[in-house]
Amino acid sequence: MEPQSSTTLILCGKSNAEKELAWCLKTNNTLKLPDNSPVNVVLHPEVENKDEDVFRIDSYMNSLSTCRFGKLIMYSPRLASTHDVVSHNFCELPIGAVCVADVQSRGRGRSKNVWESPKGCLLFSFTIQMEDGLVVPLVQYVVSLAMTEAINHVCRRNGMPPLDVRIKWPNDLYLDGLKVGGILCTSTYKSKKFNVSAGIGLNVSNEKPTTCLNAVLQRLGCVAHQLQREGILAAFFNKFESFYDILSNQGFQALEELYYKTWLHSGQRVIVQNEDQVSETVVTIQGLTTSGFLLAATEDGQTCELHPDGNSMWGRDALEYLVLLIFESSARPPLNQRRLMTYVY
């Protein structure tokens, strides 16, 4: 049997508190991987790497201005999955700790899909902890919104044209009709709190299999500058921390107007095939329900929730989604009581 190869994790903290924690994680050999393969933990000051193709931790830290999120970073040139690192070590890490990789061999998508992510992608996962279970499903929308805002913040700061990155519900990012990113949030419940691991993959300079941010910038005539992963990640956490505080203190309603300006679906008409596979219902997307599902209205004015099946592809001009169409009970008017299994074309 061949010995398992070692995974290198380079740790760095923004403040003295995170630097001391990084030292403790290394000294105590705390960090583990789900497959129990060896982990080689190195502190950032011990690393001498002049390769411009790797994630530049110093550049990232210099742009970070958060109080909680992103201040402890675990970086690896190659990982099976950043999401596995943060979720498997959640209780050993501070809230807001982030894991970044240049290359990911077994990244996770929805419904256990596996994604191999090459160089040129921003690949990271981080930790969040919440107490209100009703708000947990909405975190992925805040993550999506923070990323779209971060991308254009960096563009404006560097004199680049804005990029029309849009949110495709529930957790994809699209640009010019093509997918450029995705978000995965998973959670576990422990000691009356929800431990949320949020993972993001974004095509920054890798054009395959669809397109990337820098390719679109070049088509817009921006040849002097390119977006860098470090700047986007720092801007993301700066935006996310602000949005997360709004979510926690005021609820998602305080972010809805900005979210709807960024997503693709307002006024979109959807054909819903009913459980009998014969009859169909045409609905129009209105927004989000309080529980975070799609709110739609039928042609006769009834409202309904659309639920994803967790493993569907979305077409450019229509929602290709297996959904559960729930007409709510009269206890929550004005919805009528019906329950239909549906397919959305």
N, C-alpha and C positions, 0 to 999 in steps of 0.2 A: 504493500500500500504506500503510495506516494505521500510525503508529509504535506500538510495543509500549508498553503502560502500565507504569509503574514500580511495583514492590512495595516497600513500606516495611517495614523491620525495625528495631525499637527494641531496643537491646542494653542489658543491665544485669547487673552482677555483684554477688554478695553480699559478697565480701571484696575487698581491694585487688588480689589476684592475678587474680581474674575481671574486675575493672574494667579492669585494665591489658590483659588479653587482649581485652576488648571494644573498647578503644581501638585495639589493633593490627589487629583484624579490620576495623574501619572505615577506618583509615589505609591499609592495604594493599589495600583493596577485595577482600577474600578471598572473601566469600560469593557463591555463584553459584546460579542456578536451572537446573533441567534443560532448560528451553526457551531458556536464554540471554537471557531478558528482563531489562531493567534492574532493579537492586536499589538502593534508597536506604537506606543504613544510617545510623541516628541513635542517638546515645548517650542514655540515659534522662534524665540531668540537663539535656539540651538541649530536652526536650519540656515544653510547658505545655499540659496537657489536663485540663479540669475536667469533662468529660463522664463522668457516673457509669455510662454504659452500656458503657464500655470496661474491659478488664482492668486492674486496679489493681496495678501492679508493686510499689509500696511496701508495700501491705497483704500481698501474697504473701511478700515478702522478710522482713517482720517476723515471720511465722509459721513460717518455714523454719528448721530446726535440724539440717540434715544436714552431713556432712563432705565428701561428694562430689556427690551427685545434686541437680540442680535449682539449682545455685548460679550458673550462667550462663544467662540467659534471653534468648531472641529472641522478641519479640512483634510481631505484625502485626494491624491491624484487619481486614484481609482477605487471605487467601492462597488459592492454588490447593490446596495440601496441606502441612500441617506435616510430614508424613512425608517428602515429597520434599525439604524443606529439610534435615532432619537426615541423611537417607541420602545425598543428593548431596554434602553438605559434611562427611561423617563424619570424614575424616582431618584436617580443619582445626579440629575442635572438640574440647574436652576431654570425657572420659567423664563422662556425667551431664548434659551440656548439654541444654536443653529449648527447644522452639519452641512457642509458644502463639498461637492466632488467635481472634478474635471470630467470624469467618465464614469458612467454607471452601467453595470452589466445586467442587473436584475431590478430595475426600477419598477415601481408598482403603479398600476392604473386602476381604473374602476373595475369592479367585479373580478379582482385578482388577475387582471391583464398584466403581462410582463413587458417592460419596455427597455431596450438597450439604447442608451443615450451616449452619443459620441461627443468629441470635443466641439466647442463652440456653443454649447448649451449652458445656461445657468441652471444648476441642479442643486436644490437645497430643501431641507426640512427643518422645522423648529417646533418648540414646545409651547403650549398654551394650557392654562388651567382655568376651569370655569365651574361655577356652582349652580347656575340656572340651566337646567336641562332644556328648557324651551328655547333658549338662545343659541345653544350649541349648533343646531343645523344651519344657523345664519352666518356662522364664522366663515364658511367657504366663500360666501358672497363678499364679505369684508376683505378677505384675502385677494379675491379677484379684482375688486375695486381698487385696492391699494396698489396692486401691480400695474394696472392701466394708468393710474395717476402718477406712479413713480416713473414709468417709461417716459411720459411726456414732460415731467418735471426735469429729467435729465436732458431731454431734447431741448427744452427752452433754455436751460442753464448753459448749454454749449452752442447755442445759436443754430440748432438744427431744426428742420421743419417738423411739425408735430406728426405723430403716427396715430392713425385711427384704429387703435387696438380696441376690439369690442369683446364684450362678455357674451358667450353663448351658454345659456343656462343649462345645467347648474354650475359647471366648473371647467369650461374651456375658454381659451383666449384665441380670437380670430383676427386676422389682418388681411385685408383685400380678399375676403372670402375663403381664406385658407387658415388652417389651425397652426398657431405658433406656440401654444402653451397649454398646460393643463394643471389643475389643482386637485390634490387628494387630501381629504381630512378624515382621520380615523380617531376614535375615542374609546377610552375605557373608563369605568366608574369605580372609584376606590375612595374610601373614607369620606363619603358624601361629596366628592368632587369629581368632575369630568377631566380626565387627562387627555388633551387633544394633541395629536401629532399632525401638523400641516406640512404637506409636501408640494413643491412647485417645480415644474420643468418648463423652461422658456428657450426657444430657439433665438439666440442673439446673433450669432455669426455662422451658424450651420444651416445651409439651405435645404438639406434633405431631412425628411422626405417631402416637405411642402415648400416652405420659404422661411426666411428669418428677418429679424428687424433690420439688420444692416443692409441686406439686399434691397429691401423696400426703400430705405434711405438713399441708397445709390440711385435707384430709379427716379427718386424725387430730386436728384441733382446734388445730393450731399456727398461729395467725394473726399473732402478734407478731413472729416471726422467720422469716427465710428463709435457706437455705443459699446461700453465695456461692462463686463459682468459685475465687477466690483462696485461701480457707480450705481448700477441698477439695484443691486442687493441692498446697499446702504440706503438709497432713496426709498426702497420698498419698506424697510423697517421704520424709517422716519415717518412715512405715511401711515403704515399699519398701526403703529402705536397710537397715533392721534385718532384714527378711525375706531380702533378697538376701545379706547376710552369713551368715545361717543356711544358706541354700541352698549357698553356696560352701564353708562350713566343715563342715557336717554332712549335707548332702544334703537332698533334698525330703522324705524320710521324717520329718524333724523338724518339718515343717509340715503333714503330711498330716492329722492329727487336726483341726486348725483349718480346713483346706481342706474336709474332708468335712462339717463343720458348716455350711458356707456354700453348698455346691453342691446341685443339685436331684436327683441321680440315684441315691443309695444305695437299693438294693432295687427299683429300677425294672425292670419286666418289659418286654422288647422282642421284637417279632416280627421275625425275620430271614428274608427271602425268599432262597432259594438261587439259584444261577446258572441253574438250569433253569426259573426263573420259576414252578415248580409247587409244589415242596416248601418247607416253612417250618420254622424252628427258633425255639423260644421260649428266650430267655436272660434272665438276671437280672443287672443291673449290680452288681458287687461293689466297684469302686473304680478305681484307675489301675494300669497296669502300670509296671514300672521305666522303660520307655521313654516313658511319658506318654500311652499310648493307654488306651481304656476296657477294663477287665478285666471279663469277664462269665462266667457259668456256665450251661451247659445244664441241662435238667431231669434228665439222667442223670449230672450231676456233672463233665462235662468243662469245662475253662476255655478261654477264647478272648480274642483282642484284637479290638476294633472300631476301624477306621480311618476317619476322615472323608474325603469326596471333595474337600473344600475349597470347596464351593459349594452348601450345602443349608440349608433353613430347618428350624427345630425347632418342632414343635407343643407346645402347652402340656402335654398329658398323655402324650405319647409322643415318642420320638426319631425325627424324620423325617430319616434320614441314609443316604446311600449309603455303605456301608462295605465294607471288605475283611476278611472273617472269617478269621483265621489261627489254625489249631490248630498250635501250635509243635511242632517236632521233639522226639524223645525226648532230645535233648541237653540240653534244658531242661525236665525233668519238672515236673509230671505231665501236660503237654500232649501230645496225640496229633498225628500228622502228617497234616493235611488242609489243603486250601486251597480256599476257596469265595468266589466273588463274590456279595455279598448286598445286599439292600436292607432298611433298617429302617423300619417304619411307626411 
